[in-house]
Amino acid sequence: MAREGWVAHGITDQPLVHTHSLAEHFDYSDLEMRLSVDPSTRYQCLATVAEAVTAGQRLIAGTQNTTLFSCPIRLIERKECDRTVLRVVFPDPQGRFPEDPGCPAKWTSQLIQDSDPS
């Protein structure tokens, strides 16, 4: 936290990782990612977005970004505990987002509102 100004941690019983301290140090909503991929990949993807934010890029809920990864990502607002976070949502390998027909459950689960993970 001292070096980067933020920290991320995963929730062991859910495919979820989120940040802390982006609001305090960078005046930006904390981020989260809920995707059933290995924890290291989940963290690296979230770290890429967090590093863009700390470098000054502002991503907005309800928008799509095509500059950070080789595929577009979307950001949606979610409630986590007593704060609003931006969830990073990825398309499946065929380019389908969770709300698109034919998107597999592994990818549609990104939209689940998790219980309070604290």
Disulfide bonds with the S-S distance in Angstrom:
none
